[in-house]
């Protein structure tokens, strides 16, 4: 009888423990609906005290602890500049800190000195005109882990399906809510000086690499061209002009370089981004072209003249060779 009583107590304790864990998870927001929307931001202008870091996002916890220990009553904020799914975690860039003032209110000089004493820097974020955002209940520390695993995938899907340019990704811990905010305009205003400096160095490194590749490719092409020109040397001025036109540095290569840079604009340019107005222009421009922009297509007569010109020049060269 005693054995059955002990087994029954043990089973009751296990069931009670499971119910407690389940209730804790429910309270933390495990079943909360994640709704992503685009519209006005949940906050206005803010001034933040922050520390900038480069490394895995999982290491940001100590910065949250440090900023909260300085002033526990202030709202916490984190800004993530890179996508951890496409960027090496060791190269991810982010900042963590506290919001020391909001709206038109000025931050307290005492609070500013307190944060600066522990190595935090001060920066002002303007209120973006439009954002992609979502909220999640902030009840317990478990709420943070649930939010990270549920909200970020929903934001990724929303932004990808609508082909929006929404970055960087901000987390604001205010009251009993976690606000996930992705600006749709003026993204460069949310890049702190450290981030801008890293972007500048990255662009300079890319430019040096492109210049080095250009020099190597150009040297090889010039050597090939020079060897060919020795074989077809003539006294005709028109022939030398035609050879100069066929130089290795054609205008098309510059176009490729511009297009290649635009593909990397998400990570290499803090000032790039799409607003609602730009999206509207893209939608209206699919049929008849963008209003106000000059057309790149010439008239049929001009094209015919150009084509005739290029077909006549080789014929003229052949006639001159025959006469000689």
C-alpha positions as CSV (number, residue, x, y, z in Angstrom):
1,X,0.0,0.0,0.0
2,X,2.8,2.3,0.9
3,X,4.5,1.6,-2.5
4,X,1.4,2.5,-4.4
5,X,1.0,5.7,-2.4
6,X,4.6,6.7,-3.3
7,X,4.1,6.0,-6.9
8,X,0.9,8.0,-7.0
9,X,2.6,11.0,-5.3
10,X,5.5,10.7,-7.8
11,X,3.1,10.7,-10.8
12,X,1.1,13.6,-9.3
13,X,4.3,15.6,-8.9
14,X,5.4,14.9,-12.5
15,X,2.0,15.9,-13.8
16,X,2.0,19.1,-11.7
17,X,5.5,19.9,-13.0
18,X,4.5,19.4,-16.6
19,X,1.4,21.6,-16.0
20,X,3.6,24.3,-14.5
21,X,6.0,24.3,-17.4
22,X,3.1,24.3,-19.9
23,X,1.5,27.2,-18.1
24,X,4.8,29.1,-18.0
25,X,5.3,28.6,-21.7
26,X,1.7,29.8,-22.4
27,X,2.2,32.9,-20.2
28,X,5.5,33.6,-22.0
29,X,3.7,33.7,-25.4
30,X,4.2,30.3,-27.0
31,X,0.7,30.4,-28.5
32,X,0.7,34.2,-29.2
33,X,-0.2,35.0,-32.8
34,X,2.6,36.8,-34.8
35,X,1.1,39.5,-37.0
36,X,3.4,41.4,-39.4
37,X,2.3,44.6,-40.9
38,X,3.6,47.8,-42.6
39,X,2.7,51.3,-41.5
40,X,3.7,54.0,-39.0
41,X,6.5,53.2,-36.5
42,X,5.5,52.5,-32.9
43,X,7.9,55.1,-31.5
44,X,9.1,58.5,-32.5
45,X,12.6,60.1,-32.4
46,X,14.8,58.3,-29.8
47,X,18.2,58.9,-28.4
48,X,20.1,55.8,-27.4
49,X,23.2,54.9,-25.4
50,X,24.8,51.9,-27.1
51,X,27.8,49.7,-27.5
52,X,28.7,48.4,-31.0
53,X,29.9,44.9,-31.5
54,X,31.0,42.6,-34.3
55,X,30.4,38.9,-33.8
56,X,27.6,36.3,-33.2
57,X,24.3,37.7,-32.3
58,X,24.1,35.1,-29.5
59,X,26.7,37.1,-27.6
60,X,24.5,40.1,-27.2
61,X,23.0,39.0,-23.9
62,X,25.9,40.4,-21.8
63,X,25.4,43.8,-23.4
64,X,21.7,43.7,-22.5
65,X,22.7,42.9,-18.9
66,X,25.2,45.6,-18.8
67,X,22.9,48.4,-20.1
68,X,20.0,47.2,-17.9
69,X,22.3,47.2,-14.8
70,X,23.1,50.9,-15.4
71,X,19.5,52.0,-15.5
72,X,16.9,49.2,-15.2
73,X,13.9,51.4,-15.8
74,X,14.9,52.4,-19.3
75,X,13.7,50.6,-22.4
76,X,16.3,48.3,-24.1
77,X,17.1,48.4,-27.8
78,X,19.1,46.3,-30.2
79,X,19.9,46.9,-33.9
80,X,21.1,44.1,-36.1
81,X,22.7,45.1,-39.4
82,X,23.4,41.7,-41.1
83,X,21.4,38.7,-41.9
84,X,22.9,35.8,-39.9
85,X,21.7,33.3,-42.5
86,X,23.9,34.8,-45.2
87,X,26.7,36.4,-43.3
88,X,29.4,34.7,-41.3
89,X,28.3,34.9,-37.6
90,X,31.8,36.2,-36.7
91,X,31.3,39.1,-39.1
92,X,27.7,40.1,-38.0
93,X,27.4,43.7,-36.8
94,X,25.0,45.0,-34.2
95,X,24.5,47.3,-31.3
96,X,22.8,47.0,-27.9
97,X,21.8,49.7,-25.5
98,X,19.1,51.7,-23.8
99,X,16.7,54.4,-24.9
100,X,17.6,57.4,-22.8
101,X,15.0,59.8,-24.3
102,X,12.0,59.7,-26.7
103,X,10.3,62.3,-28.8
104,X,11.2,66.0,-28.2
105,X,12.5,65.3,-24.7
106,X,16.2,65.8,-24.1
107,X,18.2,63.1,-22.4
108,X,19.2,63.7,-18.8
109,X,22.8,64.8,-18.5
110,X,23.2,62.7,-15.5
111,X,22.1,59.6,-17.4
112,X,24.3,60.4,-20.3
113,X,27.4,60.8,-18.1
114,X,26.5,57.5,-16.3
115,X,26.4,55.6,-19.6
116,X,29.5,57.3,-21.0
117,X,31.4,56.3,-17.8
118,X,30.9,52.7,-18.7
119,X,32.0,53.1,-22.4
120,X,28.6,53.6,-24.0
121,X,28.1,56.1,-26.8
122,X,25.2,58.4,-27.6
123,X,23.3,58.5,-30.9
124,X,20.0,59.8,-32.2
125,X,17.6,57.8,-34.3
126,X,14.9,59.7,-36.2
127,X,11.3,58.4,-36.6
128,X,11.1,56.6,-39.9
129,X,8.1,57.4,-42.1
130,X,7.1,53.7,-42.7
131,X,8.2,50.5,-41.2
132,X,7.6,46.7,-41.3
133,X,6.9,45.7,-37.8
134,X,5.6,43.0,-35.4
135,X,5.0,42.7,-31.7
136,X,5.4,39.8,-29.2
137,X,4.5,39.7,-25.5
138,X,7.4,40.2,-23.1
139,X,6.5,38.4,-19.9
140,X,9.5,36.3,-19.0
141,X,13.0,35.6,-20.3
142,X,11.6,32.7,-22.2
143,X,9.6,35.3,-24.2
144,X,12.8,36.5,-25.8
145,X,13.7,33.1,-27.1
146,X,10.2,32.5,-28.4
147,X,10.2,35.8,-30.1
148,X,13.5,35.3,-31.9
149,X,12.4,31.9,-33.2
150,X,8.9,32.9,-34.3
151,X,9.0,36.6,-35.2
152,X,12.1,36.8,-37.3
153,X,11.1,34.1,-39.8
154,X,7.7,35.8,-40.2
155,X,9.4,39.1,-40.9
156,X,11.7,37.4,-43.5
157,X,8.7,35.8,-45.3
158,X,6.7,39.1,-45.3
159,X,9.6,41.2,-46.7
160,X,10.6,38.6,-49.3
161,X,7.0,38.0,-50.6
162,X,6.5,41.8,-51.1
163,X,10.1,42.4,-52.3
164,X,10.7,45.2,-49.8
165,X,13.9,46.7,-48.8
166,X,13.5,46.8,-45.0
167,X,16.6,47.1,-42.8
168,X,18.3,47.2,-40.4
169,X,16.3,45.1,-37.9
170,X,15.5,46.6,-34.6
171,X,14.3,45.1,-31.3
172,X,12.7,47.5,-28.8
173,X,11.8,46.1,-25.3
174,X,9.2,48.5,-24.0
175,X,6.8,47.6,-21.2
176,X,5.4,44.1,-21.7
177,X,5.9,44.1,-25.4
178,X,8.8,43.5,-27.8
179,X,8.6,45.6,-30.9
180,X,10.4,44.3,-34.0
181,X,10.9,47.3,-36.4
182,X,12.4,47.3,-39.9
183,X,12.6,50.8,-41.5
184,X,11.4,51.1,-45.1
185,X,13.0,54.5,-45.7
186,X,16.0,56.6,-44.5
187,X,17.9,53.4,-43.5
188,X,21.2,55.2,-43.5
189,X,20.0,57.3,-40.5
190,X,20.1,54.2,-38.4
191,X,23.7,53.4,-39.1
192,X,25.9,54.5,-36.2
193,X,29.4,56.0,-36.9
194,X,31.1,52.7,-36.3
195,X,28.9,50.9,-38.8
196,X,29.4,53.7,-41.4
197,X,33.2,53.4,-41.0
198,X,33.1,49.6,-41.5
199,X,31.0,50.1,-44.6
200,X,33.4,52.7,-46.0
201,X,36.4,50.3,-45.5
202,X,34.4,47.5,-47.1
203,X,33.6,49.6,-50.2
204,X,37.3,50.7,-50.4
205,X,38.4,47.1,-50.3
206,X,36.0,46.0,-53.0
207,X,37.1,49.0,-55.1
208,X,40.7,48.0,-54.8
209,X,39.9,44.4,-55.7
210,X,38.0,45.5,-58.8
211,X,40.8,47.8,-59.8
212,X,43.4,45.0,-59.5
213,X,41.2,42.7,-61.6
214,X,40.8,45.5,-64.2
215,X,44.5,46.0,-64.4
216,X,45.2,42.3,-64.9
217,X,42.4,41.8,-67.4
218,X,43.3,45.0,-69.2
219,X,47.0,44.0,-69.5
220,X,46.2,40.6,-70.9
221,X,43.7,42.0,-73.4
222,X,46.1,44.8,-74.5
223,X,48.8,42.2,-75.1
224,X,46.5,40.2,-77.3
225,X,45.3,43.3,-79.2
226,X,48.8,44.5,-79.8
227,X,49.9,41.1,-81.2
228,X,46.9,41.2,-83.6
229,X,47.5,44.8,-84.6
230,X,51.1,43.9,-85.7
231,X,49.7,41.4,-88.2
232,X,47.1,43.7,-89.7
233,X,49.1,46.9,-89.8
234,X,48.2,49.1,-92.8
235,X,48.8,52.7,-93.9
236,X,45.1,53.5,-93.9
237,X,43.9,56.0,-91.2
238,X,40.4,54.5,-91.2
239,X,41.8,51.1,-90.2
240,X,43.6,52.6,-87.2
241,X,40.4,54.3,-86.2
242,X,38.4,51.0,-86.5
243,X,41.1,49.3,-84.3
244,X,40.9,51.9,-81.6
245,X,37.1,51.4,-81.5
246,X,37.6,47.7,-80.8
247,X,39.5,48.5,-77.6
248,X,39.3,46.0,-74.6
249,X,37.6,48.6,-72.4
250,X,34.1,48.7,-73.9
251,X,31.3,50.7,-72.4
252,X,29.5,47.5,-71.6
253,X,31.9,46.7,-68.8
254,X,31.1,49.8,-66.8
255,X,27.4,48.8,-67.0
256,X,28.3,45.4,-65.5
257,X,30.2,47.0,-62.7
258,X,27.3,49.2,-61.7
259,X,24.8,46.3,-61.9
260,X,27.2,44.1,-59.7
261,X,27.4,46.8,-57.1
262,X,23.7,47.2,-56.9
263,X,23.3,43.5,-56.2
264,X,25.4,44.0,-53.0
265,X,23.7,47.2,-51.9
266,X,22.0,45.6,-49.0
267,X,25.2,44.9,-47.1
268,X,27.5,47.5,-48.7
269,X,25.4,50.7,-48.7
270,X,23.7,52.0,-45.6
271,X,21.9,54.7,-47.5
272,X,20.2,52.4,-50.0
273,X,16.6,51.3,-49.5
274,X,13.0,51.3,-50.9
275,X,10.2,53.5,-49.7
276,X,6.5,53.1,-50.4
277,X,6.8,55.9,-53.1
278,X,9.6,53.9,-54.9
279,X,7.5,50.8,-54.9
280,X,4.6,52.7,-56.4
281,X,6.9,54.0,-59.1
282,X,8.1,50.5,-59.9
283,X,4.5,49.3,-60.2
284,X,3.5,52.2,-62.4
285,X,6.5,51.8,-64.6
286,X,5.9,48.3,-65.8
287,X,3.7,49.2,-68.8
288,X,4.6,52.4,-70.4
289,X,7.9,53.3,-68.8
290,X,8.8,55.8,-66.1
291,X,7.3,59.2,-66.7
292,X,9.7,62.1,-67.1
293,X,12.7,59.9,-68.0
294,X,14.2,60.3,-71.5
295,X,13.9,57.2,-73.7
296,X,17.0,55.2,-74.5
297,X,15.6,54.0,-77.8
298,X,16.3,56.2,-80.9
299,X,13.9,56.7,-83.8
300,X,13.8,54.1,-86.6
301,X,15.5,56.6,-88.9
302,X,18.4,57.2,-86.6
303,X,18.9,53.5,-86.1
304,X,18.8,52.9,-89.8
305,X,21.4,55.6,-90.4
306,X,23.6,54.2,-87.7
307,X,23.4,50.7,-89.1
308,X,24.1,52.0,-92.6
309,X,27.1,53.8,-91.4
310,X,28.7,50.8,-89.8
311,X,28.0,48.6,-92.8
312,X,29.5,51.1,-95.2
313,X,32.9,51.5,-93.4
314,X,34.1,48.0,-93.9
315,X,33.1,48.1,-97.6
316,X,35.0,51.3,-98.1
317,X,38.1,49.8,-96.5
318,X,37.9,46.8,-98.8
319,X,37.6,49.1,-101.9
320,X,40.7,51.1,-100.8
321,X,42.7,47.8,-100.3
322,X,41.6,46.7,-103.8
323,X,42.6,50.0,-105.4
324,X,46.0,49.8,-103.7
